[in-house]
């Protein structure tokens, strides 16, 4: 790899971020983002310290495997919102006199030393420090730290491998499901025996300098595989090798009775069916919600009140959160046509709201097993159903005022990141955690029945008044229409 090229590409990435028109926008949102990042680091430090003291009082090897079987899948999922594949960054350099393989190599090396990998040091260092001061000793503690970091780097390369394949076809999601499911399978079958076997494995094989050599070899192998995959699929996509064939056209004539709103509803349904990016997110949501429903209904892995509440909300808000966070992005490709007639966009927003309210019936049906087994109460289901259709959608639809980047619907590997501005990330965090915090506070103060009833009332209030806050959003959009039009034009 050319070191000068590596430095130049790193410099270009940083400059492109600073020169982005969005860099100077949403300063308040960025402040909240930095505060959230600081709290996350503090939370990791506290968590690492607590695990370190638990390890020192017992056996650190026992804490290690328990920690990693939860941390690695979590790290994998977080990367979908924070880490791009090298081919997503390749497109601007395709016409330059630089070898494509050299560019991909540079970006792959950057992924090895990314801050996304080393943020976990805030969690590992207090754990290792306390273990090193205890019975483990300095050398053993250092070996634990090296192995932890190597595992995270392996996970980052594994993410690149899976992300590339998933972008090609949704069926590849079965690969990470099988791999990470294998972590939990021994514990599900027989928790005590599975934990003992895991303890013996990590004690004898996983925590040694020879194991570190095996992990390094795994990183090299994954690096080579990623290099070949990124090169091949980026060439296919940039060269437009993939072709699409016309299939049966659904007319959805029953929606015509609703007038203009019906026409925009047909647009939403057809966008979901035809466009790869949107369709892939819906299929992913169905798979994830079905898995969570089965896990919650038939296992005791998520039995705490916090876990039950957050996963119930997650199932309801998923479809809205992953699509509405980029609301108006798809429409940015033809926003000029929507501006031709008065209140076209207002009608579009109402149709979009009705569509995503109807989508809430899907998680309601999928979550029937946890309701039947008693994990979810019917009152809790109704609370999160209405809080999503009301408060959650109210918050997500506010982004229609500020989003001004067009979303290329069929771009896969060479697509953009998951967030175009920091406000999107802040709102994502709010919609996933604030309702759960409210639920825990209300149920702790007044009991489950009154607590969830309060959430239902709040949700219904926003749901029944959707026409009022939708008009407010439309008026604010009109005030910013020229600035937003410029943004949509520049990012097509």
C-alpha positions in Angstrom: 0.0 0.0 0.0 1.2 3.5 -0.9 1.6 5.4 2.4 1.5 8.8 0.6 -1.8 7.9 -1.1 -3.2 6.7 2.3 -2.4 10.1 3.9 -3.9 11.9 0.9 -7.1 10.0 1.0 -7.5 10.4 4.7 -7.0 14.2 4.3 -9.5 14.2 1.5 -12.2 12.5 3.6 -11.7 15.0 6.4 -11.8 18.0 4.0 -15.0 16.6 2.3 -16.7 16.4 5.7 -15.7 20.0 6.6 -16.7 21.4 3.1 -20.0 19.7 3.2 -22.8 22.4 3.3 -24.2 20.6 6.3 -21.0 21.0 8.4 -22.1 24.5 9.6 -25.7 23.6 10.1 -27.6 22.2 13.1 -25.0 23.5 15.7 -27.4 22.9 18.5 -28.0 19.3 17.4 -24.2 18.8 17.3 -23.9 20.0 20.8 -26.4 17.5 21.9 -24.6 14.9 19.9 -21.3 15.6 21.7 -23.0 15.5 25.0 -24.5 12.2 24.1 -21.1 10.9 23.1 -19.6 12.0 26.4 -22.4 10.2 28.3 -21.8 7.1 26.3 -18.1 7.1 27.1 -19.0 7.7 30.8 -21.4 4.8 30.6 -18.8 2.5 29.1 -16.3 3.6 31.8 -18.8 2.8 34.6 -19.7 -0.5 32.9 -16.1 -1.6 32.5 -15.3 -0.7 36.1 -18.3 -2.7 37.4 -17.3 -5.7 35.4 -13.7 -5.3 36.5 -14.6 -5.5 40.2 -16.9 -8.5 39.5 -14.0 -10.2 37.8 -11.6 -9.4 40.6 -13.9 -10.9 43.2 -14.5 -14.0 41.2 -12.8 -15.3 38.1 -12.0 -12.8 35.3 -12.2 -15.5 32.6 -15.9 -16.1 33.5 -16.8 -12.4 32.9 -14.9 -12.3 29.6 -17.1 -14.7 27.5 -20.3 -13.4 29.0 -19.3 -9.8 28.1 -18.2 -10.6 24.5 -21.3 -12.6 23.4 -23.4 -9.5 24.0 -20.9 -6.9 23.0 -19.9 -8.3 19.5 -23.5 -8.4 18.1 -24.1 -5.0 19.6 -21.0 -3.6 18.0 -22.0 -5.2 14.7 -25.4 -3.5 14.7 -24.0 -0.1 15.7 -21.7 -0.1 12.7 -24.6 0.0 10.3 -25.2 3.6 11.5 -21.6 4.6 11.8 -19.3 2.8 9.4 -19.3 2.9 5.6 -17.8 0.2 3.4 -14.7 1.2 1.3 -16.7 1.1 -2.0 -19.1 3.7 -0.6 -16.1 6.1 -0.6 -14.6 4.9 -3.9 -16.9 6.6 -6.5 -15.3 10.1 -6.4 -11.9 8.5 -7.4 -13.0 6.2 -10.2 -12.0 8.6 -13.0 -8.7 9.5 -11.5 -5.4 8.0 -12.6 -5.1 5.9 -9.4 -5.5 2.1 -9.2 -8.8 1.1 -7.8 -7.2 -1.7 -5.7 -4.9 0.9 -4.1 -7.8 3.1 -3.1 -9.7 0.1 -1.7 -6.6 -1.0 0.2 -6.2 2.4 1.8 -9.8 2.5 2.9 -9.6 -1.0 4.3 -6.5 -0.1 6.3 -8.4 2.9 7.6 -11.2 0.7 8.8 -8.6 -1.3 10.8 -7.6 1.8 12.7 -11.0 3.6 12.8 -12.1 5.3 15.9 -15.2 3.1 15.8 -12.9 0.2 16.9 -11.0 2.0 19.7 -14.0 3.7 21.3 -14.5 0.4 23.2 -11.2 1.2 25.0 -13.4 3.3 27.3 -15.0 0.0 28.3 -12.0 -2.3 28.2 -9.3 -0.2 30.0 -11.0 0.0 33.4 -11.8 -3.7 33.2 -8.3 -4.7 32.3 -6.7 -2.2 34.8 -8.7 -3.6 37.8 -8.0 -7.2 36.7 -4.3 -6.4 36.3 -4.2 -4.9 39.8 -5.8 -8.1 41.1 -4.9 -11.8 40.8 -4.7 -11.8 37.0 -1.4 -10.0 36.9 0.0 -7.5 34.4 0.8 -9.9 31.6 -2.5 -11.7 31.8 -4.4 -8.4 31.8 -2.4 -7.1 28.8 -3.2 -10.3 26.9 -6.9 -9.8 27.7 -6.7 -6.2 26.4 -5.0 -7.2 23.2 -7.5 -10.0 22.6 -10.4 -7.7 23.2 -9.2 -5.2 20.7 -8.4 -7.9 18.1 -11.9 -9.3 18.5 -13.4 -5.8 17.8 -11.2 -5.4 14.7 -12.2 -8.9 13.5 -15.8 -7.8 14.1 -15.2 -4.6 12.0 -13.9 -6.7 9.1 -16.7 -9.2 9.5 -19.2 -6.3 9.3 -17.6 -5.1 6.0 -18.0 -8.6 4.6 -21.6 -9.0 5.7 -22.6 -5.4 4.7 -21.3 -5.9 1.2 -23.2 -9.2 0.7 -26.4 -7.8 2.3 -26.3 -4.9 -0.1 -26.3 -7.4 -2.9 -29.2 -9.5 -1.6 -31.3 -9.5 1.6 -30.9 -13.3 2.0 -27.3 -12.8 3.2 -28.7 -11.7 6.5 -29.0 -15.3 7.4 -25.2 -15.4 7.8 -24.8 -13.0 10.8 -28.0 -14.5 12.3 -26.4 -18.0 12.3 -23.0 -16.8 13.5 -24.2 -14.6 16.4 -27.0 -17.1 17.1 -24.4 -19.7 17.7 -23.1 -17.6 20.6 -26.4 -17.8 22.4 -27.4 -21.3 21.4 -25.5 -23.2 24.2 -27.0 -20.8 26.8 -30.5 -21.3 25.4 -30.3 -25.1 25.4 -28.8 -25.4 28.9 -27.6 -22.2 30.5 -25.5 -23.7 33.3 -23.8 -26.3 31.1 -23.3 -23.9 28.3 -21.7 -21.3 30.6 -19.4 -23.9 32.0 -18.3 -25.0 28.5 -17.8 -21.4 27.5 -15.7 -20.8 30.6 -13.5 -23.9 29.9 -13.0 -22.8 26.2 -11.9 -19.2 27.0 -9.8 -20.3 30.0 -7.9 -22.9 27.9 -7.8 -21.5 24.4 -9.1 -18.0 23.9 -7.0 -16.0 26.3 -3.4 -16.6 25.4 -0.8 -15.1 23.2 -1.1 -18.0 20.7 -4.8 -17.2 20.4 -3.8 -13.6 19.6 -1.8 -15.0 16.7 -4.9 -16.8 15.4 -6.9 -13.6 15.7 -4.3 -11.7 13.7 -4.5 -14.4 11.0 -8.3 -14.1 10.9 -7.9 -10.4 10.4 -5.6 -10.9 7.5 -7.9 -13.5 5.9 -11.0 -11.2 6.3 -9.0 -8.3 4.9 -8.1 -10.3 1.7 -11.7 -11.5 1.3 -13.1 -7.9 1.8 -10.6 -6.6 -0.8 -11.8 -9.1 -3.4 -15.5 -8.5 -2.6 -15.2 -4.7 -2.6 -13.3 -4.6 -5.9 -15.7 -7.0 -7.7 -19.0 -5.5 -6.5 -18.0 -1.9 -6.8 -17.0 -2.5 -10.4 -20.4 -4.2 -11.1 -22.3 -1.3 -9.7 -20.3 1.6 -11.0 -20.3 0.0 -14.4 -24.0 -0.6 -14.2 -23.6 -4.3 -14.8 -26.8 -5.1 -12.9 -30.0 -4.9 -15.0 -33.6 -4.8 -13.9 -36.5 -6.4 -15.7 -40.0 -5.1 -15.8 -42.4 -7.2 -13.8 -46.2 -7.2 -13.1 -47.4 -3.6 -12.4 -49.7 -3.3 -9.4 -52.4 -0.6 -9.9 -53.9 -0.4 -6.4 -57.0 1.0 -7.9 -58.9 0.7 -4.6 -56.9 3.7 -3.3 -58.3 5.9 -6.0 -61.4 6.5 -3.9 -59.3 8.6 -1.6 -58.5 11.2 -4.2 -55.1 12.9 -4.1 -54.2 11.2 -0.9 -54.9 7.9 -2.5 -52.5 8.7 -5.4 -49.7 9.5 -3.0 -50.5 6.4 -1.0 -50.0 4.4 -4.2 -46.7 6.2 -4.7 -45.6 5.1 -1.2 -46.6 1.5 -1.7 -44.9 1.3 -5.1 -41.7 2.9 -3.8 -41.6 0.3 -1.1 -42.2 -2.6 -3.5 -40.0 -1.4 -6.4 -37.0 0.4 -4.9 -34.2 -1.7 -3.6 -33.1 0.5 -0.7 -36.5 0.9 0.8 -37.6 -2.7 0.1 -34.4 -4.0 1.8 -35.1 -2.0 4.9 -38.6 -3.3 5.2 -37.5 -6.9 4.7 -34.8 -6.4 7.3 -37.4 -5.1 9.7 -39.7 -8.1 9.2 -36.8 -10.5 9.9 -35.6 -8.6 13.0 -39.0 -8.1 14.5 -39.9 -11.8 13.9 -36.6 -12.9 15.6 -37.2 -10.6 18.6 -40.8 -11.8 18.9 -39.6 -15.5 19.0 -36.8 -14.7 21.5 -39.0 -12.6 23.8 -41.8 -15.2 23.7 -39.9 -18.4 24.2 -36.7 -17.5 26.1 -35.8 -15.5 29.2 -32.9 -13.6 27.7 -34.7 -10.3 27.8 -36.8 -10.5 30.9 -36.0 -7.3 32.7 -38.5 -4.5 32.6 -36.2 -2.2 30.7 -35.4 -4.8 28.0 -39.1 -5.7 27.5 -40.1 -2.1 27.1 -37.2 -1.1 24.8 -37.7 -4.1 22.5 -41.4 -3.6 22.3 -40.9 0.1 21.3 -38.2 -1.0 18.9 -40.5 -3.3 17.0 -43.1 -0.6 16.5 -40.9 2.3 15.7 -38.4 0.4 13.5 -40.1 1.0 10.1 -40.7 4.6 10.7 -37.3 5.3 12.2 -35.3 3.8 9.4 -37.3 5.5 6.6 -38.8 8.7 8.0 -35.4 9.8 9.3 -34.6 10.6 5.7 -38.1 11.9 4.9 -38.3 13.9 1.6 -35.0 12.3 0.5 -36.6 10.1 -2.2 -39.0 13.0 -3.2 -35.9 15.3 -3.5 -35.4 13.7 -6.9 -38.6 15.2 -8.3 -39.3 17.9 -5.7 -39.7 20.5 -8.4 -42.8 18.7 -9.7 -44.3 18.7 -6.2 -43.9 22.4 -6.0 -46.0 23.1 -9.1 -49.4 23.0 -7.3 -50.3 24.5 -3.9 -50.4 22.0 -1.0 -49.1 19.1 -3.0 -46.4 18.5 -0.3 -49.0 18.8 2.4 -51.1 16.1 0.8 -47.9 14.0 0.3 -47.1 14.3 4.0 -50.6 13.2 5.1 -50.4 10.2 2.8 -47.0 9.3 4.1 -48.4 9.5 7.7 -51.4 7.3 6.9 -49.1 4.8 5.2 -46.8 4.4 8.2 -49.7 4.3 10.6 -51.1 1.3 8.5 -47.6 -0.3 8.7 -48.0 -0.5 12.5 -50.4 -3.4 12.0 -47.5 -5.6 10.9 -45.5 -5.5 14.2 -48.8 -5.8 16.1 -49.5 -9.1 14.4 -45.9 -10.4 14.7 -45.8 -9.6 18.4 -48.8 -11.9 19.1 -46.6 -14.7 20.5 -45.1 -12.6 23.4 -48.7 -11.4 24.2 -49.9 -15.0 24.3 -47.0 -16.1 26.5 -47.5 -13.2 28.9 -44.3 -11.3 28.2 -46.1 -8.3 26.7 -49.4 -7.0 28.2 -52.1 -5.8 25.8 -52.0 -2.4 27.5 -48.3 -2.1 26.8 -48.8 -3.0 23.2 -51.5 -0.3 22.8 -49.3 2.2 24.6 -46.4 1.8 22.2 -48.7 1.5 19.2 -50.3 4.9 19.9 -47.1 6.5 21.2 -45.5 5.6 17.8 -48.4 6.8 15.7 -48.5 10.0 17.7 -45.4 11.3 19.5 -42.8 9.3 17.6 -44.1 10.2 14.1 -44.6 13.8 15.3 -40.9 14.0 16.1 -39.7 12.1 12.9 -41.9 14.2 10.6 -40.1 17.4 11.9 -37.2 16.3 9.7 -39.2 17.1 6.6 -38.4 20.7 7.4 -34.7 20.3 7.5 -33.8 17.4 5.3 -32.5 18.6 1.9 -30.4 15.8 0.5 -31.8 13.7 -2.3 -31.8 9.9 -1.7 -30.7 7.8 -4.7 -33.2 4.9 -4.2 -31.4 2.1 -6.0 -27.8 2.9 -5.0 -26.5 0.1 -2.9 -22.8 -0.4 -2.2 -21.7 3.0 -3.3 -24.5 4.7 -1.4 -24.1 7.3 1.3 -24.0 6.9 5.0 -27.0 6.4 7.2 -27.1 10.0 8.4 -26.7 13.2 6.4 -26.8 15.5 9.3 -26.4 15.3 13.1 -30.1 16.3 13.7 -31.1 12.9 12.2 -28.9 11.1 14.7 -30.2 13.1 17.6 -33.9 12.4 16.6 -33.1 8.7 16.2 -31.8 8.6 19.7 -34.8 10.5 21.0 -37.4 8.2 19.4 -35.7 5.0 20.6 -35.1 6.0 24.2 -37.4 8.8 25.4 -40.7 6.9 25.3 -39.1 4.0 27.2 -37.8 6.5 29.8 -41.3 7.9 30.1 -42.8 4.4 30.4 -40.4 3.4 33.2 -41.0 6.6 35.1 -44.8 6.5 34.8 -45.1 2.8 35.7 -42.7 3.2 38.6 -44.8 6.1 40.0 -48.3 5.0 39.2 -48.1 1.3 38.4 -48.3 -0.5 35.0 -52.0 0.1 34.4 -52.0 3.9 35.0 -48.5 4.3 33.5 -49.3 2.7 30.2 -52.7 4.5 30.1 -50.9 7.8 30.3 -48.7 6.8 27.3 -51.9 5.9 25.4 -53.4 9.3 26.2 -50.3 11.1 25.0 -50.1 9.0 21.9 -53.8 9.5 21.0 -53.5 13.3 21.6 -50.7 13.5 18.9 -52.5 11.0 16.6 -55.9 12.7 16.7 -54.3 16.2 16.1 -52.0 15.1 13.3 -53.7 17.4 10.9 -52.7 20.5 13.0 -49.0 19.6 13.4 -48.8 18.5 9.8 -50.0 21.9 8.7 -47.4 23.5 10.9 -44.7 21.4 9.3 -45.9 22.3 5.8 -45.9 26.0 6.6 -42.3 25.8 7.9 -41.3 23.8 4.9 -42.7 26.6 2.6 -40.5 29.2 4.4 -37.4 27.1 3.8 -38.4 25.9 0.3 -35.8 27.7 -1.7 -32.9 26.7 0.6 -34.2 23.1 0.5 -34.6 23.1 -3.3 -31.0 24.2 -3.6 -29.9 21.3 -1.4 -31.9 18.7 -3.3 -30.6 20.0 -6.6 -27.0 19.9 -5.4 -27.2 16.3 -4.1 -29.0 14.6 -7.0 
